[in-house]
Amino acid sequence: MLPDLFGNCRHPLRVNPHSHHVSRVSEKWLLTETHFVEPEISKFRALRIHDFSAYCYPDADASHFRVLSDFVNWMFMMDDYLDDRDVDDVRGMRECCISALRDPINFLLERFANQTAGPGCTERFIHAFDLFFIAAAKEVDNRAKEHIHDLESYIVQRRDLSGCKSCFALVEYAAGIDLPDEVITVMENAVNDHLSWSNDICSYNKEQLRHDTYTNLIAVLMREQGLDLQDAVDYSDQLCKSALQRFEDNRAILPSWGDEVDKQVAIYIQGMQDLVVGPLHWHFDSARYFGKDGQTVKRDRFIKLLPKISL
């Protein structure tokens, strides 16, 4: 039984008004570049990645939203691609991607940098992306060695592996702001934890099917604390609630950095709130975790555990 993930997250879902047009253009670009054919095309469309982008960046104008859509589409494909690669493959991809982002001629960075991304935002984006690849390589190595995380090491690893840190930089990019570093660090961990842990709850069935729960909160709690599946799910929900509370508590005691920075901080906090709300809804709109049953699962919260694939 899934917990009521929406019960403690009562902020409204907001949707980017440019999503319909921009998502079609971005999808055409991705499918052309990847040379997808059926059934890959249908599987990709069923993921509804355009909804993820629209929910997470509802205030981006059409031009910025196109860059965001391209990156998010590509990032989901990259994440799946890395699942079946070895450490050397991941490290090679890291070198390729980070080198390209450091090169101003690169198409994505050129559009990213030439519109509104300030130097701090740009550097945070590249650094966060680098952390993702480092974490991905470590996770591939852990899987090969059957290394099992404890809760503390899992939390550290998951924050980099979630990709959420890149999403934070894209909030700044979409809004045309460039915050001081000391402002950026105030509330991000709470949002990152909530996004990661709620994703672990929704993805557990799919991951246990493939014997791939090395970086899943539910599996970590079952192993470390000797919990059964339902107790681990419920405990994961409590941790999600605590992450939301940390977000709200920190919002209530934010200091002032002066009128101009405070206005930018308010925009950034709204962007982080969208990153709390948007993925929750997308988990059930997409076929990525629940197939065609997403809305039924969202309503009833009941999941039938799938039998594991024979190794």
PyMOL commands that set and color helices and strands:
alter all, ss='L'
color gray80, all
select helices_A, chain A and resi 19-34+40-47+49-56+62-82+87-102+107-115+119-145+151-161+164-175+181-184+188-209+217-225+229-252+259-285+287-300
alter helices_A, ss='H'
color red, helices_A
deselect
rebuild
show_as cartoon
